[in-house]
Amino acid sequence: MTQPSATLLGLVERYSPTGQEGEAVAWLVAHMRSLGFTSADADEAGNAVGRIGDGPNQIVLLGHIDTVPGRIDVRMEGGVLHGRGSVDAKGPLAAFVDAAARSGAIPGWEVVVIGAVDEEGDSAGARHAAGRYHPRYALIGEPSGWDRITLGYRGITRFRFRARHTIGHTAAGQESACETAVGFWNRLVATAVRENGGAERKFAQITPVLEKMSTSGDGFTETAEMGGHLRLPQSIPPEQAERFMREATEGAGELRIEGMPVPAYRVEKNTPVVGALLAAIRAQGGNPSFSLKLGTSDINVVGPEWNCPMAVYGPGDSTLDHTPEERIDLGEFERSVTALESVLKRLAFTSR
């Protein structure tokens, strides 16, 4: 039976939902040291950071070590590893670690592997890394499938809306707090339909997502709350999305923007990083393809800051993200490690 990488298994075995990454970070730091990394430590943000080599040129491999909540029994079934984070995104992070360890020190280059915290939150780990590193090349670890390269992600703006009314008899025709909240949501959806126009591709559309609703009352007032977010295309920056939401309130209710809004981000195909990935996938008999993701990832945060050739890559089926069926095929994982090892050497030896 195929055995999982010690890196992959060790990460998946350590439950690390956002805000509780400490144990997994400490384990990964010690593990990277055992694999021969030049150095490995936890940084000020709580990220696990390992370095191999000490040259003037830098390649950063940024994955995230946090997961969404929800424990999944860690188990092997027929060459497939089940467990929370096996896909999103400990699989890609483990592939980065193993590929860097197998490549070893490359003269003239420093390879930095980062297991970032809080990606499922406000990306505090990536925000810290964005201002600290200045890579020549970078890869962001998210599940794309071993033979697929992700070029872009939509942005996001999170919101909470609250309507509070004095209770009146329904016969009086007074709008209820629930009706006010529903009216806000309907206007927001109508705005999205208008702005999307004839855009057929989801990546080019603004998408309202309603995540939660609640009501409460004390006999004198009633309150309705809803929380959600807008997924944003490149054509709509967060400040424009916020304007749409404020217009949708029509002065009835309280709107609060939550977290840190993030704009969409997309990389070009014609770069050394994408070229190295294409060559590495083809060398294993793969037929590489490209994707644009409808969510948001740490590339949205570090991309504008680093402004270098980069791409998103990693093993795993992204349709299993955040689900109770999260699992990763070990054969695919190993192919991605081989591809990444090739990418590191191609970038280093063709960029002298």
C-alpha positions in Angstrom: 0.0 0.0 0.0 1.2 3.5 -0.8 2.2 5.3 2.3 1.6 9.0 2.8 4.4 11.5 3.0 5.4 12.1 6.6 5.0 15.8 6.0 1.4 15.4 4.6 0.3 12.9 7.3 1.9 15.0 10.2 0.1 18.1 9.1 -3.3 16.5 8.5 -3.1 14.7 11.9 -2.8 18.1 13.7 -6.2 19.8 13.7 -5.6 23.5 13.1 -8.7 25.6 12.3 -8.1 29.3 12.0 -7.0 30.7 15.3 -5.7 27.3 16.6 -2.7 26.7 14.3 -0.1 26.7 17.1 0.4 22.9 17.4 0.6 22.4 13.7 3.1 25.3 13.3 5.4 24.0 16.0 5.3 20.5 14.5 6.1 21.8 11.0 9.0 23.9 12.2 10.6 20.9 13.9 9.8 18.7 10.9 11.5 21.1 8.5 14.6 21.2 10.6 14.6 17.4 10.6 14.5 17.5 6.8 17.6 19.5 6.6 16.3 23.0 6.1 18.9 25.6 6.7 16.6 27.2 9.3 13.0 26.9 10.5 11.1 29.0 12.9 7.8 30.6 13.7 7.7 34.3 12.8 6.0 37.2 14.6 2.6 36.4 12.9 2.7 32.8 13.9 3.6 31.5 10.4 5.9 28.4 10.1 8.9 29.5 8.0 11.6 27.3 6.6 14.6 28.3 4.5 17.0 26.3 2.3 20.1 28.0 0.9 21.3 31.6 1.3 21.8 33.0 -2.1 20.8 36.6 -3.2 17.9 35.3 -5.3 14.7 34.2 -3.5 11.8 31.8 -4.3 8.9 31.9 -1.9 6.5 29.0 -1.6 3.5 30.2 0.4 0.9 27.8 1.6 -1.5 28.0 4.5 -1.6 25.8 7.5 -5.1 26.7 8.9 -8.3 25.0 7.9 -12.0 25.6 8.3 -13.5 24.0 11.4 -14.8 20.4 11.5 -12.8 17.3 12.4 -12.6 14.5 9.9 -11.2 11.1 11.0 -7.7 10.8 9.6 -7.5 7.5 7.7 -6.1 5.8 4.7 -8.3 4.0 2.2 -6.9 2.6 -1.0 -4.2 5.1 -1.6 -6.3 8.1 -0.5 -5.7 10.1 2.7 -8.9 11.4 4.4 -8.7 14.3 6.9 -9.4 18.0 7.4 -6.9 20.1 5.4 -5.7 17.2 3.2 -6.9 19.3 0.2 -7.3 22.9 1.6 -4.5 23.4 1.9 -2.1 21.2 3.8 -1.7 19.0 0.8 -0.2 21.8 -1.3 1.8 23.0 1.7 3.2 19.6 2.3 4.1 19.3 -1.4 6.0 22.6 -1.1 8.0 21.3 2.0 8.8 18.0 0.4 9.8 19.5 -3.0 12.1 22.0 -1.3 13.7 19.3 0.9 14.4 17.0 -2.1 15.8 19.9 -4.2 18.2 20.9 -1.4 20.3 24.0 -1.4 20.6 25.5 -4.9 23.7 27.8 -5.4 22.8 31.4 -5.5 19.2 30.9 -4.3 17.2 30.9 -1.1 14.0 28.9 -1.1 11.5 30.0 1.6 8.6 27.8 2.5 5.8 29.5 4.5 3.0 27.8 6.3 0.7 30.8 6.7 -1.9 31.2 9.4 -5.4 32.8 9.1 -5.9 32.3 5.4 -9.5 31.3 6.1 -9.8 34.5 8.1 -8.3 37.9 7.1 -5.0 36.4 5.9 -2.9 37.8 8.7 -0.1 35.4 8.0 0.1 36.4 4.3 -0.2 40.1 5.1 2.8 39.8 7.4 4.8 37.9 4.7 3.8 40.4 2.0 5.8 43.1 3.6 8.7 41.0 4.7 9.8 39.1 1.6 10.9 40.3 -1.9 10.9 37.1 -4.0 12.1 36.9 -7.6 9.5 34.1 -8.1 6.7 32.8 -6.0 4.2 29.9 -5.8 1.0 30.0 -3.8 -0.3 26.6 -2.5 -3.9 25.9 -3.2 -5.5 22.7 -4.7 -5.7 22.9 -8.4 -4.9 19.3 -9.3 -1.4 18.2 -10.1 -1.8 19.0 -13.8 -3.6 22.3 -13.5 -2.4 25.9 -12.9 -4.5 28.5 -11.3 -4.1 32.1 -12.6 -6.5 34.1 -10.7 -9.0 34.6 -7.9 -11.9 36.9 -7.3 -11.9 39.4 -4.5 -14.2 39.7 -1.5 -16.0 42.2 0.7 -17.8 40.9 3.8 -20.8 42.7 5.4 -23.3 42.6 8.2 -26.7 44.3 7.9 -29.0 44.9 10.8 -32.5 46.4 10.9 -34.2 47.3 14.2 -37.9 48.5 14.5 -40.3 49.2 17.2 -42.9 46.5 17.1 -46.3 47.5 15.6 -49.4 45.5 14.8 -49.3 43.9 11.4 -52.7 45.4 10.5 -51.1 48.9 10.7 -49.1 48.1 7.5 -45.7 48.9 9.2 -42.7 47.2 7.6 -41.1 44.6 9.8 -37.4 44.3 10.5 -37.3 41.1 8.6 -38.9 42.8 5.6 -36.4 45.6 5.8 -33.5 43.1 5.8 -35.1 41.1 2.9 -35.5 44.4 0.9 -31.8 45.2 1.4 -30.8 41.7 0.1 -33.1 41.9 -2.9 -31.7 45.3 -3.9 -28.2 44.0 -3.5 -29.0 41.0 -5.8 -30.6 43.3 -8.3 -27.5 45.5 -8.3 -25.3 42.4 -9.1 -27.6 41.4 -12.0 -27.3 44.9 -13.4 -23.6 45.2 -13.0 -23.0 41.7 -14.5 -24.8 42.7 -17.6 -23.9 40.1 -20.3 -20.8 38.7 -18.5 -21.1 34.9 -19.0 -18.0 33.8 -17.1 -18.4 33.6 -13.4 -14.9 35.0 -12.9 -16.1 38.2 -14.4 -19.3 38.5 -12.3 -20.1 40.0 -8.9 -21.8 37.4 -6.7 -23.7 38.2 -3.5 -23.5 35.3 -1.0 -25.9 35.3 2.1 -24.2 33.2 4.9 -26.4 33.8 7.9 -29.6 35.3 9.2 -31.1 35.8 12.7 -34.0 37.5 14.4 -34.6 38.6 18.0 -37.0 40.7 20.0 -37.8 41.9 23.5 -41.5 42.6 23.2 -40.9 46.2 22.2 -38.4 46.1 19.4 -37.5 43.5 16.8 -34.2 43.0 15.1 -33.2 41.2 12.0 -29.6 40.6 11.1 -27.9 39.0 8.1 -24.2 38.4 7.2 -22.6 37.6 3.9 -20.2 38.8 1.3 -19.7 39.9 -2.2 -17.3 38.0 -4.5 -15.7 40.6 -6.8 -14.4 40.5 -10.4 -11.4 42.5 -11.5 -13.7 45.2 -12.8 -15.2 46.0 -9.4 -12.8 47.1 -6.6 -13.9 46.7 -2.9 -14.7 50.4 -2.5 -17.2 50.2 -5.4 -18.7 47.1 -3.9 -19.1 48.9 -0.6 -20.9 51.8 -2.4 -23.3 49.3 -3.9 -24.1 47.9 -0.5 -24.7 51.3 1.1 -27.0 52.3 -1.7 -28.9 49.0 -1.2 -29.7 50.0 2.4 -31.8 53.0 1.3 -31.1 54.5 4.7 -33.2 51.7 6.5 -30.8 49.7 8.6 -27.2 49.6 9.7 -24.5 48.3 7.4 -21.1 47.2 8.7 -18.1 46.1 6.5 -16.4 43.3 8.3 -12.8 42.2 8.0 -10.4 43.5 5.4 -11.8 43.8 1.8 -9.6 42.1 -0.9 -9.6 43.0 -4.6 -9.4 40.3 -7.3 -6.0 39.3 -8.6 -4.9 37.5 -11.8 -1.4 36.6 -13.2 -0.3 36.4 -16.8 0.4 33.1 -18.5 3.7 34.1 -20.2 6.0 34.1 -17.2 8.9 31.9 -16.1 6.9 30.4 -13.3 4.0 29.3 -15.5 6.4 28.1 -18.1 8.3 26.0 -15.6 5.1 24.5 -14.3 3.9 23.6 -17.8 7.2 21.9 -18.6 7.2 20.0 -15.3 3.7 18.7 -15.8 4.3 17.7 -19.4 7.5 15.9 -18.4 5.4 13.5 -16.4 3.0 12.9 -19.2 0.4 15.3 -18.0 -1.7 17.6 -20.2 -1.6 20.9 -18.3 -4.6 23.3 -18.2 -5.5 26.6 -16.6 -8.2 27.7 -14.2 -9.6 30.9 -12.7 -11.1 30.4 -9.2 -14.3 31.9 -8.0 -13.1 32.3 -4.4 -10.2 34.3 -2.8 -6.8 33.2 -1.6 -3.5 34.5 -0.3 -2.3 35.4 -3.8 -4.8 38.3 -3.6 -2.8 39.7 -0.7 0.8 39.0 -1.6 0.5 39.4 -5.4 0.2 43.2 -5.6 3.0 43.5 -3.0 5.5 41.1 -4.5 4.7 42.0 -8.1 6.8 39.1 -9.4 6.2 36.1 -11.7 3.9 33.7 -9.7 1.1 31.2 -10.0 -1.1 29.1 -7.8 -0.5 25.4 -7.7 -1.0 22.3 -5.6 -2.5 18.8 -5.5 -6.1 18.0 -4.6 -9.6 18.3 -5.9 -10.8 21.8 -5.0 -14.5 20.7 -5.1 -13.7 18.8 -1.8 -12.6 22.1 -0.1 -14.4 22.6 3.3 -16.5 19.5 2.8 -16.9 16.4 5.1 -15.5 14.3 2.3 -12.1 16.1 2.1 -9.4 13.7 0.9 -6.3 13.5 -1.3 -5.0 10.9 -3.7 -1.4 10.0 -2.7 -0.4 9.3 -6.3 -1.5 12.8 -7.3 0.4 14.3 -4.3 3.6 12.6 -5.3 3.3 13.8 -8.9 2.9 17.3 -7.7 6.0 17.0 -5.5 8.0 15.8 -8.5 6.6 18.7 -10.6 7.5 21.2 -7.9 11.0 19.9 -7.5 11.5 20.3 -11.3 10.0 23.8 -11.2 12.5 24.9 -8.5 15.5 23.6 -10.5 14.2 25.0 -13.8 13.7 28.5 -12.3 17.1 28.5 -10.6 19.2 27.1 -13.4 17.5 29.0 -16.3 17.5 32.4 -14.5 21.2 32.8 -14.0 
